[in-house]
Amino acid sequence: YNSIPSGNGVAADVVLGQADMTSTSGNRGAGAAANTMNRPRGMAIAAGKLFVTDANNNRVLIWNSLPTVTGQAADVVLGQLDFSGASTNQGGGTSSTTLYQPVAVASDGVKLLVADRQNHRVLIWDNIPTVNDKAADWVIGQTNFSGNLPDQGSSTVANTFDNPSGLFLINGKLLVADQEDDRVLLFNSVPTANNVSADIVLGQPTMSRNSSALGQNRLSTPQHI
């Protein structure tokens, strides 16, 4: 919408991922391309750029300026070698350039963060990428870029995730919705090293708890922030 709607039923001005407003097929009924999507899950706008997590294509699309025409192609792709790729982890092992169903994205206009849900990690780029397949600088939720097990294959602690599904940046702090651990983790600053532990947990009494419960201080499968 070129302006925020002020009434019901207002028509959108531009659609992305499809050739027109009435089409609905994943990847426009064909393969992945710079102007297609397959189950986009998360969006963010920062520094005049648009970021979209294209979950089933296992990638993140970046438009260097807010699109103004229907079907406009993205400028940069992360998680794949090029715009035609769509395979989980690029058809191989988990690395600093691969994604497996990313679902959330956040940016402060300098850094870019992606919740790489099925790799059970959050990837951090110190600068917004301007080229395809750019490697992330840091990973949290795993000890290194090759790890991809929920809770690092062990128990829930301050530096693990199980299906991270939501991200939020505010006042230099990072919040992560750790869906299957039934909690939200708060980092007092955006990490600049791998495997950094969170500072605060919400939804659980301690960092080592992950049970779902109903209560004023409890959470059950949080997905967004």
Order of alpha helices (4+ residues) and beta strands (2+ residues): beta-beta-beta-beta-beta-beta-beta-beta-beta-beta-beta-beta
